[in-house]
Amino acid sequence: MKTIYQDIATKLSEQLAEVFCAHEDEIATRARLIDAEIAEITRQIGLEATQKILTHALEQEVKKNGIPD
């Protein structure tokens, strides 16, 4: 993984941990469920990021190839 991607993963993991710790009253009793919730959140992040990246790539190709909007 490129360093810049590792940096964003580190920052996001810190933010996510802060949110969970601040908003989960019974975090110790839900510890076994946290991994599944985080997996669901990261899938959503991946989906949204992929959509934005592919939209950007499409827009670049349209501009590069002179295809009208």
A tleap script that builds the chain and sets N, CA, C and O, in Angstrom:
source leaprc.protein.ff14SB
mol = sequence {
  NMET LYS THR ILE TYR GLN ASP ILE ALA THR
  LYS LEU SER GLU GLN LEU ALA GLU VAL PHE
  CYS ALA HIE GLU ASP GLU ILE ALA THR ARG
  ALA ARG LEU ILE ASP ALA GLU ILE ALA GLU
  ILE THR ARG GLN ILE GLY LEU GLU ALA THR
  GLN LYS ILE LEU THR HIE ALA LEU GLU GLN
  GLU VAL LYS LYS ASN GLY ILE PRO CASP
}
set mol.1.N position { 0.841 -1.172 0.000 }
set mol.1.CA position { 0.000 0.000 0.000 }
set mol.1.C position { 0.886 1.235 0.000 }
set mol.1.O position { 1.868 1.306 0.740 }
set mol.2.N position { 0.537 2.201 -0.829 }
set mol.2.CA position { 1.315 3.432 -0.880 }
set mol.2.C position { 1.216 4.165 0.458 }
set mol.2.O position { 0.198 4.090 1.146 }
set mol.3.N position { 2.275 4.864 0.811 }
set mol.3.CA position { 2.339 5.561 2.092 }
set mol.3.C position { 1.181 6.532 2.269 }
set mol.3.O position { 0.622 6.626 3.362 }
set mol.4.N position { 0.814 7.251 1.226 }
set mol.4.CA position { -0.263 8.232 1.357 }
set mol.4.C position { -1.588 7.547 1.699 }
set mol.4.O position { -2.408 8.108 2.425 }
set mol.5.N position { -1.796 6.339 1.180 }
set mol.5.CA position { -3.018 5.604 1.501 }
set mol.5.C position { -2.964 5.077 2.930 }
set mol.5.O position { -3.979 5.053 3.625 }
set mol.6.N position { -1.783 4.656 3.367 }
set mol.6.CA position { -1.634 4.203 4.747 }
set mol.6.C position { -1.893 5.345 5.708 }
set mol.6.O position { -2.483 5.148 6.770 }
set mol.7.N position { -1.452 6.545 5.339 }
set mol.7.CA position { -1.672 7.710 6.195 }
set mol.7.C position { -3.165 7.990 6.374 }
set mol.7.O position { -3.610 8.272 7.486 }
set mol.8.N position { -3.936 7.915 5.295 }
set mol.8.CA position { -5.374 8.173 5.395 }
set mol.8.C position { -6.044 7.053 6.181 }
set mol.8.O position { -6.977 7.312 6.940 }
set mol.9.N position { -5.591 5.827 6.016 }
set mol.9.CA position { -6.152 4.710 6.786 }
set mol.9.C position { -5.906 4.912 8.278 }
set mol.9.O position { -6.786 4.657 9.100 }
set mol.10.N position { -4.722 5.364 8.616 }
set mol.10.CA position { -4.388 5.628 10.016 }
set mol.10.C position { -5.268 6.732 10.584 }
set mol.10.O position { -5.802 6.606 11.685 }
set mol.11.N position { -5.417 7.817 9.824 }
set mol.11.CA position { -6.248 8.935 10.296 }
set mol.11.C position { -7.710 8.530 10.442 }
set mol.11.O position { -8.354 8.869 11.435 }
set mol.12.N position { -8.234 7.807 9.456 }
set mol.12.CA position { -9.624 7.368 9.532 }
set mol.12.C position { -9.846 6.400 10.691 }
set mol.12.O position { -10.871 6.469 11.369 }
set mol.13.N position { -8.899 5.504 10.920 }
set mol.13.CA position { -9.053 4.550 12.019 }
set mol.13.C position { -9.058 5.274 13.362 }
set mol.13.O position { -9.807 4.904 14.266 }
set mol.14.N position { -8.227 6.300 13.495 }
set mol.14.CA position { -8.212 7.086 14.727 }
set mol.14.C position { -9.547 7.805 14.923 }
set mol.14.O position { -10.093 7.813 16.027 }
set mol.15.N position { -10.070 8.406 13.859 }
set mol.15.CA position { -11.353 9.103 13.951 }
set mol.15.C position { -12.484 8.132 14.278 }
set mol.15.O position { -13.340 8.430 15.111 }
set mol.16.N position { -12.487 6.987 13.632 }
set mol.16.CA position { -13.527 5.996 13.860 }
set mol.16.C position { -13.485 5.487 15.297 }
set mol.16.O position { -14.527 5.337 15.935 }
set mol.17.N position { -12.302 5.225 15.800 }
set mol.17.CA position { -12.154 4.769 17.186 }
set mol.17.C position { -12.654 5.833 18.155 }
set mol.17.O position { -13.321 5.513 19.139 }
set mol.18.N position { -12.337 7.084 17.886 }
set mol.18.CA position { -12.800 8.178 18.745 }
set mol.18.C position { -14.325 8.240 18.774 }
set mol.18.O position { -14.923 8.401 19.838 }
set mol.19.N position { -14.952 8.112 17.607 }
set mol.19.CA position { -16.414 8.170 17.534 }
set mol.19.C position { -17.039 7.002 18.287 }
set mol.19.O position { -17.983 7.192 19.054 }
set mol.20.N position { -16.524 5.804 18.075 }
set mol.20.CA position { -17.049 4.641 18.783 }
set mol.20.C position { -16.908 4.820 20.295 }
set mol.20.O position { -17.856 4.579 21.042 }
set mol.21.N position { -15.746 5.234 20.734 }
set mol.21.CA position { -15.514 5.381 22.174 }
set mol.21.C position { -16.381 6.487 22.777 }
set mol.21.O position { -16.797 6.387 23.932 }
set mol.22.N position { -16.651 7.524 22.017 }
set mol.22.CA position { -17.453 8.637 22.521 }
set mol.22.C position { -18.950 8.340 22.531 }
set mol.22.O position { -19.686 8.908 23.338 }
set mol.23.N position { -19.410 7.454 21.642 }
set mol.23.CA position { -20.855 7.263 21.482 }
set mol.23.C position { -21.378 5.885 21.880 }
set mol.23.O position { -22.585 5.648 21.826 }
set mol.24.N position { -20.516 5.002 22.265 }
set mol.24.CA position { -20.940 3.660 22.662 }
set mol.24.C position { -20.808 3.525 24.173 }
set mol.24.O position { -19.702 3.439 24.707 }
set mol.25.N position { -21.953 3.509 24.856 }
set mol.25.CA position { -21.944 3.419 26.317 }
set mol.25.C position { -21.504 2.053 26.823 }
set mol.25.O position { -20.796 1.961 27.825 }
set mol.26.N position { -21.912 1.009 26.149 }
set mol.26.CA position { -21.632 -0.359 26.584 }
set mol.26.C position { -20.627 -1.027 25.640 }
set mol.26.O position { -20.839 -2.157 25.201 }
set mol.27.N position { -19.564 -0.342 25.340 }
set mol.27.CA position { -18.620 -0.843 24.329 }
set mol.27.C position { -17.992 -2.172 24.750 }
set mol.27.O position { -17.722 -3.016 23.895 }
set mol.28.N position { -17.759 -2.370 26.016 }
set mol.28.CA position { -17.148 -3.626 26.462 }
set mol.28.C position { -18.076 -4.813 26.222 }
set mol.28.O position { -17.617 -5.898 25.868 }
set mol.29.N position { -19.370 -4.614 26.411 }
set mol.29.CA position { -20.308 -5.724 26.212 }
set mol.29.C position { -20.576 -5.981 24.737 }
set mol.29.O position { -21.048 -7.056 24.366 }
set mol.30.N position { -20.276 -4.999 23.897 }
set mol.30.CA position { -20.502 -5.146 22.452 }
set mol.30.C position { -19.201 -5.409 21.691 }
set mol.30.O position { -19.180 -5.343 20.461 }
set mol.31.N position { -18.153 -5.695 22.389 }
set mol.31.CA position { -16.825 -5.824 21.762 }
set mol.31.C position { -16.804 -6.794 20.591 }
set mol.31.O position { -16.128 -6.549 19.591 }
set mol.32.N position { -17.544 -7.900 20.710 }
set mol.32.CA position { -17.531 -8.886 19.614 }
set mol.32.C position { -18.267 -8.393 18.379 }
set mol.32.O position { -18.059 -8.922 17.287 }
set mol.33.N position { -19.116 -7.398 18.529 }
set mol.33.CA position { -19.876 -6.871 17.394 }
set mol.33.C position { -19.181 -5.700 16.703 }
set mol.33.O position { -19.512 -5.355 15.568 }
set mol.34.N position { -18.227 -5.098 17.385 }
set mol.34.CA position { -17.563 -3.906 16.858 }
set mol.34.C position { -16.896 -4.199 15.519 }
set mol.34.O position { -16.987 -3.390 14.596 }
set mol.35.N position { -16.230 -5.343 15.401 }
set mol.35.CA position { -15.536 -5.681 14.165 }
set mol.35.C position { -16.494 -5.718 12.977 }
set mol.35.O position { -16.165 -5.229 11.897 }
set mol.36.N position { -17.670 -6.293 13.174 }
set mol.36.CA position { -18.657 -6.363 12.084 }
set mol.36.C position { -19.157 -4.978 11.707 }
set mol.36.O position { -19.341 -4.684 10.526 }
set mol.37.N position { -19.376 -4.126 12.701 }
set mol.37.CA position { -19.833 -2.765 12.413 }
set mol.37.C position { -18.766 -1.978 11.666 }
set mol.37.O position { -19.076 -1.235 10.735 }
set mol.38.N position { -17.527 -2.138 12.067 }
set mol.38.CA position { -16.432 -1.445 11.387 }
set mol.38.C position { -16.281 -1.965 9.958 }
set mol.38.O position { -16.017 -1.186 9.042 }
set mol.39.N position { -16.445 -3.264 9.765 }
set mol.39.CA position { -16.378 -3.827 8.412 }
set mol.39.C position { -17.471 -3.230 7.532 }
set mol.39.O position { -17.226 -2.922 6.366 }
set mol.40.N position { -18.668 -3.066 8.077 }
set mol.40.CA position { -19.761 -2.467 7.316 }
set mol.40.C position { -19.454 -1.008 6.969 }
set mol.40.O position { -19.713 -0.561 5.853 }
set mol.41.N position { -18.905 -0.282 7.925 }
set mol.41.CA position { -18.537 1.121 7.680 }
set mol.41.C position { -17.456 1.207 6.616 }
set mol.41.O position { -17.541 2.052 5.725 }
set mol.42.N position { -16.443 0.355 6.688 }
set mol.42.CA position { -15.361 0.428 5.702 }
set mol.42.C position { -15.835 0.011 4.313 }
set mol.42.O position { -15.341 0.533 3.314 }
set mol.43.N position { -16.788 -0.923 4.232 }
set mol.43.CA position { -17.366 -1.265 2.926 }
set mol.43.C position { -18.079 -0.046 2.334 }
set mol.43.O position { -17.964 0.225 1.139 }
set mol.44.N position { -18.811 0.681 3.170 }
set mol.44.CA position { -19.514 1.873 2.702 }
set mol.44.C position { -18.524 2.945 2.258 }
set mol.44.O position { -18.731 3.599 1.236 }
set mol.45.N position { -17.456 3.124 3.018 }
set mol.45.CA position { -16.413 4.079 2.635 }
set mol.45.C position { -15.827 3.679 1.286 }
set mol.45.O position { -15.659 4.523 0.406 }
set mol.46.N position { -15.517 2.397 1.120 }
set mol.46.CA position { -14.954 1.914 -0.140 }
set mol.46.C position { -15.892 2.126 -1.311 }
set mol.46.O position { -15.463 2.539 -2.388 }
set mol.47.N position { -17.167 1.845 -1.106 }
set mol.47.CA position { -18.156 2.026 -2.164 }
set mol.47.C position { -18.255 3.486 -2.579 }
set mol.47.O position { -18.201 3.803 -3.767 }
set mol.48.N position { -18.398 4.365 -1.612 }
set mol.48.CA position { -18.530 5.787 -1.921 }
set mol.48.C position { -17.263 6.346 -2.558 }
set mol.48.O position { -17.338 7.132 -3.502 }
set mol.49.N position { -16.109 5.950 -2.051 }
set mol.49.CA position { -14.851 6.427 -2.631 }
set mol.49.C position { -14.679 5.918 -4.052 }
set mol.49.O position { -14.260 6.670 -4.932 }
set mol.50.N position { -14.996 4.653 -4.286 }
set mol.50.CA position { -14.883 4.078 -5.624 }
set mol.50.C position { -15.790 4.799 -6.611 }
set mol.50.O position { -15.379 5.097 -7.733 }
set mol.51.N position { -17.014 5.078 -6.198 }
set mol.51.CA position { -17.939 5.802 -7.071 }
set mol.51.C position { -17.378 7.171 -7.445 }
set mol.51.O position { -17.443 7.571 -8.608 }
set mol.52.N position { -16.831 7.885 -6.475 }
set mol.52.CA position { -16.273 9.218 -6.736 }
set mol.52.C position { -15.040 9.137 -7.636 }
set mol.52.O position { -14.867 9.956 -8.538 }
set mol.53.N position { -14.191 8.151 -7.385 }
set mol.53.CA position { -12.975 7.995 -8.194 }
set mol.53.C position { -13.328 7.640 -9.636 }
set mol.53.O position { -12.746 8.195 -10.569 }
set mol.54.N position { -14.272 6.725 -9.825 }
set mol.54.CA position { -14.660 6.338 -11.184 }
set mol.54.C position { -15.372 7.476 -11.917 }
set mol.54.O position { -15.201 7.636 -13.126 }
set mol.55.N position { -16.158 8.255 -11.203 }
set mol.55.CA position { -16.784 9.429 -11.813 }
set mol.55.C position { -15.715 10.420 -12.255 }
set mol.55.O position { -15.801 10.982 -13.347 }
set mol.56.N position { -14.724 10.632 -11.426 }
set mol.56.CA position { -13.613 11.529 -11.777 }
set mol.56.C position { -12.861 11.004 -13.000 }
set mol.56.O position { -12.545 11.767 -13.913 }
set mol.57.N position { -12.577 9.703 -13.015 }
set mol.57.CA position { -11.866 9.104 -14.149 }
set mol.57.C position { -12.674 9.258 -15.434 }
set mol.57.O position { -12.114 9.566 -16.486 }
set mol.58.N position { -13.972 9.048 -15.355 }
set mol.58.CA position { -14.832 9.211 -16.518 }
set mol.58.C position { -14.798 10.653 -17.020 }
set mol.58.O position { -14.690 10.894 -18.222 }
set mol.59.N position { -14.889 11.594 -16.110 }
set mol.59.CA position { -14.842 13.010 -16.497 }
set mol.59.C position { -13.509 13.361 -17.160 }
set mol.59.O position { -13.479 14.130 -18.121 }
set mol.60.N position { -12.413 12.805 -16.655 }
set mol.60.CA position { -11.098 13.044 -17.264 }
set mol.60.C position { -11.056 12.489 -18.680 }
set mol.60.O position { -10.549 13.146 -19.588 }
set mol.61.N position { -11.581 11.292 -18.875 }
set mol.61.CA position { -11.579 10.679 -20.208 }
set mol.61.C position { -12.446 11.469 -21.176 }
set mol.61.O position { -12.088 11.634 -22.343 }
set mol.62.N position { -13.575 11.954 -20.701 }
set mol.62.CA position { -14.457 12.756 -21.552 }
set mol.62.C position { -13.729 14.015 -22.002 }
set mol.62.O position { -13.772 14.375 -23.179 }
set mol.63.N position { -13.064 14.684 -21.070 }
set mol.63.CA position { -12.312 15.908 -21.412 }
set mol.63.C position { -11.163 15.591 -22.358 }
set mol.63.O position { -10.932 16.321 -23.322 }
set mol.64.N position { -10.444 14.510 -22.091 }
set mol.64.CA position { -9.274 14.134 -22.889 }
set mol.64.C position { -9.669 13.783 -24.310 }
set mol.64.O position { -8.950 14.111 -25.254 }
set mol.65.N position { -10.789 13.128 -24.471 }
set mol.65.CA position { -11.197 12.665 -25.794 }
set mol.65.C position { -12.183 13.583 -26.497 }
set mol.65.O position { -12.662 13.270 -27.587 }
set mol.66.N position { -12.481 14.691 -25.887 }
set mol.66.CA position { -13.350 15.675 -26.523 }
set mol.66.C position { -14.786 15.232 -26.709 }
set mol.66.O position { -15.474 15.719 -27.606 }
set mol.67.N position { -15.243 14.321 -25.882 }
set mol.67.CA position { -16.622 13.868 -25.980 }
set mol.67.C position { -17.503 14.930 -25.312 }
set mol.67.O position { -17.268 15.295 -24.161 }
set mol.68.N position { -18.512 15.422 -26.029 }
set mol.68.CA position { -19.355 16.472 -25.438 }
set mol.68.C position { -20.157 15.947 -24.243 }
set mol.68.O position { -20.498 14.767 -24.165 }
set mol.69.N position { -20.444 16.873 -23.311 }
set mol.69.CA position { -21.233 16.532 -22.120 }
set mol.69.C position { -22.619 16.084 -22.468 }
set mol.69.O position { -23.406 15.762 -21.578 }
savepdb mol mol.pdb
quit
